[in-house]
Amino acid sequence: MPKKIRWNLETALFLSLSFVLAILPGRLGLWTGATLGKLFFHLLKDRRQVAIDNIADSLPFLEKQPGWQPRSAYSIALETFENLGRCVVEACKLYHGRGQRMIDAVEFRGIEHYHDAMAKGKGVAFITA
């Protein structure tokens, strides 16, 4: 199959699937995203193991943190994949212009610092979490 035809088919598939995710209502979309994350957690054995190993390596540090609630590296990795799935659904909503509720929920703090920096005519760097 020529590359251009394959690329067009893959793009159409992506746009179709991402649109379906984008039109899901709030809670159903989040549940679907978490379920997709769980599915990929179980399908992607190598990625799952990398995540579990990395989290296991960090557990001694995490256990020393105030308020830490003991959990296994496996359960943390699973929750991480579920959250990534929810983020994918949210990204699809934004991509297809259906994420206004998410955009409206964003709170900007310190925006005056940005305006002050722009008024000086110099570059501005953003660091966010």
PATOR-608458 format. One line per field, with one value per residue: residue in three letters; chain; x, y, z of N, C-alpha, C, O, CB in turn. Coordinates in nm, 3 decimals, always signed. Glycine has a CB too. Layout:
N
rest c(Ala_...) .
kette c(A_...) .
n_X c(X_...) .
n_Y c(Y_...) .
n_Z c(Z_...) .
ca_X c(X_...) .
ca_Y c(Y_...) .
ca_Z c(Z_...) .
c_X c(X_...) .
c_Y c(Y_...) .
c_Z c(Z_...) .
o_X c(X_...) .
o_Y c(Y_...) .
o_Z c(Z_...) .
cb_X c(X_...) .
cb_Y c(Y_...) .
cb_Z c(Z_...) .
END
This chain:
129
rest c(Met_Pro_Lys_Lys_Ile_Arg_Trp_Asn_Leu_Glu_Thr_Ala_Leu_Phe_Leu_Ser_Leu_Ser_Phe_Val_Leu_Ala_Ile_Leu_Pro_Gly_Arg_Leu_Gly_Leu_Trp_Thr_Gly_Ala_Thr_Leu_Gly_Lys_Leu_Phe_Phe_His_Leu_Leu_Lys_Asp_Arg_Arg_Gln_Val_Ala_Ile_Asp_Asn_Ile_Ala_Asp_Ser_Leu_Pro_Phe_Leu_Glu_Lys_Gln_Pro_Gly_Trp_Gln_Pro_Arg_Ser_Ala_Tyr_Ser_Ile_Ala_Leu_Glu_Thr_Phe_Glu_Asn_Leu_Gly_Arg_Cys_Val_Val_Glu_Ala_Cys_Lys_Leu_Tyr_His_Gly_Arg_Gly_Gln_Arg_Met_Ile_Asp_Ala_Val_Glu_Phe_Arg_Gly_Ile_Glu_His_Tyr_His_Asp_Ala_Met_Ala_Lys_Gly_Lys_Gly_Val_Ala_Phe_Ile_Thr_Ala) .
kette c(A_A_A_A_A_A_A_A_A_A_A_A_A_A_A_A_A_A_A_A_A_A_A_A_A_A_A_A_A_A_A_A_A_A_A_A_A_A_A_A_A_A_A_A_A_A_A_A_A_A_A_A_A_A_A_A_A_A_A_A_A_A_A_A_A_A_A_A_A_A_A_A_A_A_A_A_A_A_A_A_A_A_A_A_A_A_A_A_A_A_A_A_A_A_A_A_A_A_A_A_A_A_A_A_A_A_A_A_A_A_A_A_A_A_A_A_A_A_A_A_A_A_A_A_A_A_A_A_A) .
n_X c(+0.086_+0.068_+0.253_+0.125_-0.150_-0.179_-0.108_-0.315_-0.535_-0.469_-0.475_-0.746_-0.862_-0.756_-0.869_-1.140_-1.170_-1.074_-1.261_-1.492_-1.421_-1.409_-1.672_-1.795_-1.984_-1.895_-1.840_-1.861_-1.671_-1.436_-1.439_-1.416_-1.165_-1.003_-1.050_-0.941_-0.675_-0.624_-0.653_-0.436_-0.232_-0.234_-0.188_+0.054_+0.320_+0.603_+0.623_+0.467_+0.624_+0.855_+0.747_+0.660_+0.906_+1.050_+0.891_+0.908_+1.178_+1.170_+1.018_+1.143_+1.215_+0.965_+0.823_+0.920_+0.800_+0.584_+0.251_+0.238_+0.081_+0.103_+0.149_+0.158_+0.410_+0.302_+0.024_+0.037_+0.148_-0.056_-0.264_-0.144_-0.138_-0.415_-0.479_-0.337_-0.486_-0.728_-0.634_-0.578_-0.836_-0.929_-0.752_-0.838_-1.093_-1.025_-0.883_-1.082_-1.240_-1.419_-1.376_-1.443_-1.543_-1.329_-1.135_-1.254_-1.234_-0.975_-0.750_-0.580_-0.298_-0.110_-0.096_-0.045_+0.230_+0.316_+0.204_+0.350_+0.611_+0.584_+0.534_+0.783_+0.902_+1.062_+1.158_+0.952_+0.939_+0.763_+0.685_+0.521_+0.299) .
n_Y c(-0.117_+0.215_+0.479_+0.730_+0.676_+0.495_+0.664_+0.853_+0.687_+0.605_+0.852_+0.921_+0.717_+0.778_+1.037_+0.973_+0.793_+0.955_+1.157_+1.023_+0.969_+1.232_+1.325_+1.199_+1.221_+1.397_+1.225_+0.966_+0.983_+1.014_+0.770_+0.595_+0.669_+0.594_+0.321_+0.255_+0.318_+0.120_-0.106_-0.073_-0.087_-0.357_-0.468_-0.364_-0.494_-0.451_-0.168_-0.145_-0.287_-0.128_+0.104_+0.004_-0.084_+0.161_+0.306_+0.140_+0.173_+0.432_+0.420_+0.400_+0.669_+0.797_+0.685_+0.817_+1.059_+1.310_+1.219_+1.009_+0.729_+0.393_+0.199_-0.035_-0.065_-0.166_-0.099_+0.179_+0.222_+0.119_+0.302_+0.528_+0.471_+0.461_+0.728_+0.850_+0.757_+0.894_+1.152_+1.140_+1.126_+1.378_+1.539_+1.474_+1.587_+1.860_+1.889_+1.852_+2.070_+2.056_+2.104_+2.314_+2.340_+2.243_+2.432_+2.661_+2.603_+2.649_+2.822_+3.119_+3.234_+3.504_+3.636_+3.897_+3.924_+3.817_+4.004_+4.233_+4.153_+4.124_+4.386_+4.496_+4.423_+4.201_+3.851_+3.582_+3.318_+3.022_+2.819_+2.538_+2.322) .
n_Z c(+0.000_-0.092_+0.068_+0.111_+0.092_+0.303_+0.516_+0.503_+0.560_+0.822_+0.949_+0.915_+1.067_+1.321_+1.362_+1.357_+1.577_+1.784_+1.778_+1.858_+2.124_+2.208_+2.207_+2.412_+2.713_+3.020_+3.278_+3.168_+2.969_+3.123_+3.261_+3.044_+2.949_+3.171_+3.164_+2.914_+2.972_+3.166_+3.005_+2.825_+3.013_+3.075_+2.823_+2.724_+2.804_+2.834_+2.874_+3.101_+3.285_+3.295_+3.411_+3.663_+3.770_+3.783_+3.964_+4.186_+4.245_+4.341_+4.569_+4.835_+4.884_+4.857_+5.070_+5.288_+5.289_+5.427_+5.511_+5.335_+5.201_+5.229_+4.938_+4.670_+4.412_+4.180_+4.200_+4.198_+3.945_+3.783_+3.844_+3.736_+3.460_+3.418_+3.470_+3.264_+3.048_+3.096_+3.053_+2.780_+2.673_+2.754_+2.605_+2.348_+2.355_+2.374_+2.132_+1.941_+1.988_+2.201_+2.465_+2.633_+2.896_+3.047_+2.984_+3.088_+3.356_+3.425_+3.628_+3.649_+3.809_+3.919_+3.677_+3.628_+3.642_+3.404_+3.226_+3.304_+3.234_+2.957_+2.888_+2.910_+2.681_+2.640_+2.619_+2.743_+2.969_+3.047_+3.321_+3.418_+3.602) .
ca_X c(+0.000_+0.151_+0.263_+0.027_-0.281_-0.174_-0.108_-0.451_-0.622_-0.436_-0.525_-0.892_-0.892_-0.728_-0.969_-1.269_-1.167_-1.058_-1.389_-1.582_-1.381_-1.436_-1.815_-1.846_-2.011_-1.794_-1.803_-1.843_-1.542_-1.330_-1.441_-1.362_-1.020_-0.942_-1.059_-0.839_-0.546_-0.613_-0.632_-0.297_-0.147_-0.224_-0.139_+0.191_+0.396_+0.733_+0.602_+0.418_+0.735_+0.939_+0.679_+0.665_+1.045_+1.085_+0.819_+0.967_+1.305_+1.145_+0.939_+1.210_+1.204_+0.824_+0.779_+0.966_+0.726_+0.468_+0.121_+0.246_-0.001_+0.171_+0.087_+0.256_+0.451_+0.205_-0.101_+0.067_+0.165_-0.190_-0.333_-0.079_-0.190_-0.555_-0.480_-0.294_-0.602_-0.820_-0.571_-0.596_-0.974_-0.936_-0.681_-0.926_-1.198_-0.966_-0.849_-1.204_-1.314_-1.527_-1.321_-1.464_-1.557_-1.194_-1.068_-1.316_-1.196_-0.836_-0.733_-0.450_-0.249_+0.011_-0.098_+0.011_+0.374_+0.328_+0.178_+0.465_+0.725_+0.557_+0.544_+0.926_+0.945_+1.158_+1.099_+0.889_+0.943_+0.662_+0.708_+0.393_+0.292) .
ca_Y c(+0.000_+0.336_+0.549_+0.838_+0.616_+0.443_+0.779_+0.908_+0.594_+0.614_+0.982_+0.911_+0.632_+0.856_+1.143_+0.911_+0.742_+1.066_+1.230_+0.944_+0.997_+1.373_+1.354_+1.131_+1.313_+1.406_+1.107_+0.852_+1.004_+0.985_+0.626_+0.532_+0.693_+0.509_+0.183_+0.242_+0.313_-0.014_-0.199_-0.060_-0.135_-0.502_-0.507_-0.318_-0.558_-0.385_-0.035_-0.168_-0.327_-0.009_+0.190_-0.060_-0.080_+0.299_+0.342_+0.061_+0.238_+0.558_+0.398_+0.437_+0.814_+0.832_+0.639_+0.913_+1.184_+1.322_+1.188_+0.898_+0.612_+0.279_+0.133_-0.110_-0.006_-0.214_-0.022_+0.317_+0.218_+0.103_+0.431_+0.620_+0.438_+0.505_+0.874_+0.883_+0.734_+1.007_+1.268_+1.123_+1.165_+1.524_+1.596_+1.459_+1.689_+1.989_+1.886_+1.864_+2.189_+2.023_+2.109_+2.448_+2.329_+2.231_+2.562_+2.753_+2.566_+2.688_+2.944_+3.182_+3.309_+3.580_+3.680_+4.033_+3.912_+3.798_+4.133_+4.320_+4.109_+4.155_+4.531_+4.529_+4.391_+4.092_+3.719_+3.529_+3.171_+2.970_+2.689_+2.500_+2.184) .
ca_Z c(+0.000_-0.097_+0.197_+0.125_+0.119_+0.440_+0.607_+0.501_+0.632_+0.965_+0.996_+0.923_+1.182_+1.443_+1.377_+1.390_+1.715_+1.879_+1.783_+1.942_+2.262_+2.238_+2.226_+2.532_+2.823_+3.124_+3.358_+3.080_+2.904_+3.219_+3.284_+2.923_+2.949_+3.273_+3.115_+2.809_+3.041_+3.226_+2.894_+2.779_+3.121_+3.064_+2.690_+2.699_+2.910_+2.854_+2.932_+3.237_+3.370_+3.314_+3.508_+3.795_+3.818_+3.819_+4.086_+4.295_+4.280_+4.411_+4.691_+4.960_+4.900_+4.877_+5.202_+5.389_+5.273_+5.517_+5.453_+5.241_+5.232_+5.164_+4.823_+4.592_+4.284_+4.081_+4.207_+4.155_+3.799_+3.725_+3.855_+3.643_+3.326_+3.414_+3.459_+3.128_+2.961_+3.113_+2.988_+2.636_+2.642_+2.766_+2.491_+2.232_+2.368_+2.338_+1.990_+1.860_+2.027_+2.293_+2.600_+2.691_+3.042_+3.103_+2.968_+3.182_+3.492_+3.449_+3.708_+3.631_+3.925_+3.887_+3.536_+3.622_+3.618_+3.260_+3.161_+3.333_+3.154_+2.816_+2.873_+2.899_+2.545_+2.640_+2.613_+2.864_+2.979_+3.138_+3.384_+3.475_+3.651) .
c_X c(+0.091_+0.142_+0.155_-0.112_-0.286_-0.182_-0.249_-0.548_-0.596_-0.487_-0.677_-0.933_-0.870_-0.836_-1.105_-1.273_-1.156_-1.186_-1.490_-1.549_-1.420_-1.583_-1.875_-1.872_-1.908_-1.754_-1.780_-1.707_-1.426_-1.323_-1.381_-1.212_-0.948_-0.941_-0.957_-0.700_-0.521_-0.584_-0.487_-0.198_-0.127_-0.169_+0.009_+0.284_+0.529_+0.718_+0.555_+0.534_+0.830_+0.877_+0.688_+0.806_+1.085_+1.016_+0.877_+1.099_+1.284_+1.068_+1.012_+1.204_+1.060_+0.776_+0.820_+0.887_+0.608_+0.338_+0.122_+0.160_+0.058_+0.087_+0.197_+0.292_+0.353_+0.079_-0.078_+0.080_+0.030_-0.267_-0.274_-0.128_-0.335_-0.563_-0.435_-0.408_-0.703_-0.765_-0.586_-0.737_-0.987_-0.866_-0.767_-1.038_-1.144_-0.937_-0.970_-1.293_-1.429_-1.481_-1.340_-1.477_-1.421_-1.122_-1.122_-1.274_-1.051_-0.832_-0.591_-0.415_-0.121_+0.018_-0.039_+0.161_+0.401_+0.309_+0.294_+0.585_+0.705_+0.571_+0.690_+0.982_+1.050_+1.084_+1.043_+0.897_+0.837_+0.708_+0.577_+0.399_+0.179) .
c_Y c(+0.124_+0.413_+0.655_+0.783_+0.563_+0.558_+0.838_+0.817_+0.600_+0.745_+0.979_+0.826_+0.708_+0.962_+1.086_+0.866_+0.856_+1.148_+1.156_+0.968_+1.139_+1.399_+1.282_+1.234_+1.296_+1.278_+0.984_+0.862_+0.970_+0.835_+0.552_+0.549_+0.605_+0.363_+0.158_+0.235_+0.178_-0.118_-0.193_-0.104_-0.286_-0.547_-0.475_-0.366_-0.486_-0.249_-0.046_-0.200_-0.211_+0.082_+0.131_-0.054_+0.060_+0.342_+0.267_+0.122_+0.365_+0.540_+0.433_+0.588_+0.853_+0.797_+0.734_+1.044_+1.190_+1.292_+1.072_+0.782_+0.494_+0.215_+0.061_-0.035_-0.045_-0.126_+0.123_+0.321_+0.204_+0.234_+0.534_+0.596_+0.483_+0.656_+0.919_+0.863_+0.847_+1.132_+1.260_+1.166_+1.318_+1.592_+1.585_+1.563_+1.826_+1.996_+1.910_+1.980_+2.163_+2.029_+2.242_+2.443_+2.317_+2.364_+2.662_+2.725_+2.605_+2.819_+2.995_+3.261_+3.380_+3.627_+3.820_+4.029_+3.892_+3.931_+4.231_+4.283_+4.142_+4.305_+4.575_+4.494_+4.281_+3.959_+3.676_+3.377_+3.128_+2.836_+2.653_+2.357_+2.112) .
c_Z c(+0.000_+0.035_+0.216_+0.156_+0.262_+0.540_+0.615_+0.577_+0.783_+1.024_+1.012_+1.043_+1.312_+1.465_+1.414_+1.535_+1.816_+1.888_+1.870_+2.089_+2.302_+2.268_+2.347_+2.642_+2.934_+3.194_+3.272_+3.009_+2.997_+3.249_+3.165_+2.917_+3.050_+3.228_+3.003_+2.871_+3.103_+3.118_+2.846_+2.886_+3.108_+2.929_+2.669_+2.811_+2.938_+2.921_+3.076_+3.330_+3.396_+3.421_+3.649_+3.852_+3.862_+3.949_+4.205_+4.340_+4.361_+4.543_+4.820_+4.987_+4.932_+5.017_+5.314_+5.386_+5.369_+5.444_+5.355_+5.291_+5.157_+5.054_+4.747_+4.463_+4.174_+4.081_+4.163_+4.003_+3.730_+3.730_+3.759_+3.500_+3.313_+3.397_+3.320_+3.030_+2.972_+3.045_+2.836_+2.595_+2.651_+2.649_+2.364_+2.236_+2.327_+2.188_+1.902_+1.905_+2.123_+2.438_+2.670_+2.843_+3.109_+3.097_+3.069_+3.326_+3.525_+3.525_+3.690_+3.756_+3.883_+3.743_+3.520_+3.597_+3.469_+3.188_+3.184_+3.247_+3.007_+2.790_+2.858_+2.762_+2.537_+2.633_+2.747_+2.858_+3.081_+3.193_+3.453_+3.527_+3.580) .
o_X c(+0.180_+0.040_+0.100_-0.185_-0.384_-0.255_-0.296_-0.635_-0.690_-0.538_-0.730_-1.028_-0.953_-0.888_-1.177_-1.367_-1.221_-1.217_-1.564_-1.640_-1.460_-1.614_-1.992_-1.791_-1.842_-1.644_-1.689_-1.638_-1.330_-1.214_-1.303_-1.139_-0.844_-0.845_-0.894_-0.617_-0.410_-0.501_-0.423_-0.090_-0.016_-0.108_+0.080_+0.321_+0.563_+0.791_+0.595_+0.541_+0.882_+0.947_+0.720_+0.823_+1.148_+1.078_+0.893_+1.129_+1.369_+1.056_+0.950_+1.189_+1.036_+0.698_+0.762_+0.906_+0.540_+0.318_+0.018_+0.165_+0.063_-0.030_+0.315_+0.214_+0.325_+0.033_-0.165_+0.030_+0.004_-0.329_-0.347_-0.157_-0.375_-0.643_-0.490_-0.425_-0.759_-0.840_-0.604_-0.754_-1.050_-0.915_-0.768_-1.074_-1.209_-0.963_-0.962_-1.409_-1.525_-1.540_-1.261_-1.428_-1.399_-1.056_-1.046_-1.279_-1.010_-0.902_-0.495_-0.493_-0.034_+0.127_+0.009_+0.216_+0.498_+0.387_+0.331_+0.653_+0.800_+0.614_+0.717_+1.095_+1.120_+0.961_+1.083_+0.866_+0.824_+0.762_+0.527_+0.493_+0.155) .
o_Y c(+0.136_+0.413_+0.668_+0.840_+0.584_+0.550_+0.870_+0.866_+0.600_+0.748_+1.028_+0.859_+0.704_+0.975_+1.146_+0.896_+0.854_+1.203_+1.217_+0.987_+1.164_+1.488_+1.302_+1.324_+1.193_+1.228_+0.905_+0.762_+0.904_+0.779_+0.458_+0.456_+0.547_+0.290_+0.052_+0.155_+0.125_-0.207_-0.297_-0.153_-0.337_-0.654_-0.551_-0.290_-0.463_-0.218_+0.031_-0.147_-0.197_+0.130_+0.203_-0.024_+0.077_+0.408_+0.324_+0.124_+0.402_+0.635_+0.490_+0.629_+0.932_+0.871_+0.732_+1.130_+1.089_+1.334_+1.039_+0.744_+0.494_+0.181_+0.095_+0.047_+0.035_-0.084_+0.182_+0.413_+0.270_+0.273_+0.618_+0.691_+0.536_+0.706_+1.014_+0.943_+0.891_+1.210_+1.362_+1.235_+1.379_+1.693_+1.677_+1.620_+1.900_+2.098_+1.981_+1.988_+2.239_+1.965_+2.278_+2.532_+2.374_+2.404_+2.738_+2.815_+2.596_+2.915_+2.923_+3.343_+3.321_+3.655_+3.857_+4.121_+3.945_+3.966_+4.305_+4.370_+4.183_+4.345_+4.681_+4.530_+4.270_+3.955_+3.727_+3.316_+3.189_+2.752_+2.728_+2.282_+1.995) .
o_Z c(+0.084_+0.104_+0.325_+0.238_+0.333_+0.639_+0.725_+0.649_+0.862_+1.136_+1.111_+1.112_+1.402_+1.576_+1.495_+1.608_+1.920_+1.993_+1.946_+2.170_+2.416_+2.347_+2.379_+2.662_+2.943_+3.171_+3.298_+2.992_+2.957_+3.261_+3.183_+2.882_+3.018_+3.251_+2.999_+2.827_+3.094_+3.137_+2.830_+2.853_+3.127_+2.921_+2.603_+2.900_+3.054_+3.015_+3.163_+3.441_+3.507_+3.510_+3.743_+3.970_+3.967_+4.033_+4.313_+4.460_+4.442_+4.620_+4.910_+5.102_+5.023_+5.076_+5.422_+5.472_+5.391_+5.330_+5.297_+5.407_+5.034_+5.073_+4.760_+4.414_+4.085_+3.976_+4.099_+3.938_+3.629_+3.631_+3.706_+3.428_+3.209_+3.319_+3.265_+2.938_+2.872_+2.986_+2.770_+2.494_+2.564_+2.598_+2.282_+2.133_+2.254_+2.125_+1.801_+1.864_+2.126_+2.525_+2.757_+2.912_+3.216_+3.193_+3.129_+3.410_+3.640_+3.492_+3.712_+3.802_+3.819_+3.692_+3.413_+3.537_+3.415_+3.099_+3.093_+3.193_+2.939_+2.682_+2.801_+2.731_+2.436_+2.640_+2.852_+2.755_+3.187_+3.122_+3.537_+3.499_+3.605) .
cb_X c(-0.098_+0.108_+0.398_+0.024_-0.311_-0.045_-0.007_-0.499_-0.601_-0.283_-0.484_-0.950_-0.804_-0.589_-0.980_-1.296_-1.050_-0.940_-1.445_-1.571_-1.230_-1.392_-1.892_-1.747_-2.153_-1.840_-1.911_-1.958_-1.528_-1.352_-1.586_-1.428_-0.991_-1.016_-1.201_-0.846_-0.540_-0.744_-0.729_-0.269_-0.209_-0.361_-0.220_+0.197_+0.424_+0.806_+0.500_+0.314_+0.810_+0.958_+0.532_+0.618_+1.141_+1.047_+0.667_+0.989_+1.384_+1.067_+0.895_+1.355_+1.252_+0.738_+0.834_+1.113_+0.678_+0.463_+0.068_+0.392_-0.152_+0.207_+0.010_+0.203_+0.594_+0.167_-0.160_+0.198_+0.258_-0.267_-0.324_+0.075_-0.178_-0.629_-0.389_-0.173_-0.668_-0.845_-0.422_-0.571_-1.074_-0.874_-0.544_-0.987_-1.252_-0.836_-0.784_-1.284_-1.367_-1.581_-1.178_-1.588_-1.645_-1.114_-1.086_-1.467_-1.213_-0.757_-0.763_-0.448_-0.225_+0.130_-0.242_-0.018_+0.434_+0.225_+0.047_+0.503_+0.746_+0.417_+0.480_+1.005_+0.998_+1.249_+1.200_+0.740_+1.088_+0.525_+0.830_+0.280_+0.270) .
cb_Y c(-0.001_+0.427_+0.613_+0.923_+0.501_+0.361_+0.887_+0.927_+0.450_+0.603_+1.094_+0.852_+0.505_+0.923_+1.224_+0.792_+0.646_+1.156_+1.249_+0.792_+0.977_+1.461_+1.316_+1.023_+1.292_+1.496_+1.077_+0.843_+1.147_+1.064_+0.578_+0.591_+0.838_+0.523_+0.154_+0.360_+0.420_-0.050_-0.168_+0.084_-0.100_-0.564_-0.438_-0.164_-0.703_-0.369_+0.046_-0.282_-0.444_+0.068_+0.211_-0.207_-0.129_+0.394_+0.312_-0.086_+0.271_+0.651_+0.256_+0.391_+0.887_+0.761_+0.501_+0.943_+1.200_+1.464_+1.307_+0.852_+0.635_+0.174_+0.235_-0.251_-0.050_-0.361_-0.026_+0.369_+0.101_-0.008_+0.484_+0.605_+0.286_+0.461_+0.936_+0.797_+0.602_+1.035_+1.277_+0.976_+1.096_+1.570_+1.525_+1.316_+1.693_+2.012_+1.753_+1.734_+2.255_+1.884_+2.077_+2.512_+2.209_+2.124_+2.616_+2.745_+2.417_+2.701_+2.917_+3.273_+3.215_+3.497_+3.677_+4.109_+3.794_+3.695_+4.193_+4.311_+3.959_+4.108_+4.602_+4.456_+4.513_+4.097_+3.619_+3.579_+3.120_+2.956_+2.692_+2.514_+2.179) .
cb_Z c(+0.124_-0.214_+0.210_-0.003_+0.018_+0.463_+0.561_+0.357_+0.580_+0.985_+0.898_+0.793_+1.179_+1.432_+1.248_+1.297_+1.733_+1.837_+1.640_+1.909_+2.280_+2.122_+2.101_+2.582_+2.878_+3.223_+3.461_+2.976_+2.857_+3.348_+3.310_+2.797_+2.979_+3.407_+3.064_+2.710_+3.149_+3.301_+2.778_+2.739_+3.260_+3.087_+2.584_+2.687_+2.873_+2.720_+2.848_+3.238_+3.307_+3.180_+3.468_+3.786_+3.708_+3.706_+4.071_+4.250_+4.154_+4.321_+4.696_+4.957_+4.772_+4.773_+5.230_+5.367_+5.128_+5.578_+5.386_+5.222_+5.194_+5.268_+4.731_+4.558_+4.247_+4.108_+4.350_+4.222_+3.758_+3.799_+4.000_+3.649_+3.299_+3.543_+3.565_+3.087_+2.996_+3.264_+3.025_+2.594_+2.739_+2.898_+2.470_+2.228_+2.514_+2.417_+1.954_+1.867_+1.906_+2.262_+2.596_+2.631_+3.079_+3.027_+2.825_+3.171_+3.512_+3.315_+3.859_+3.506_+4.050_+3.916_+3.482_+3.753_+3.698_+3.210_+3.212_+3.483_+3.171_+2.776_+2.991_+3.006_+2.479_+2.765_+2.565_+2.879_+3.020_+3.066_+3.486_+3.372_+3.807) .
END
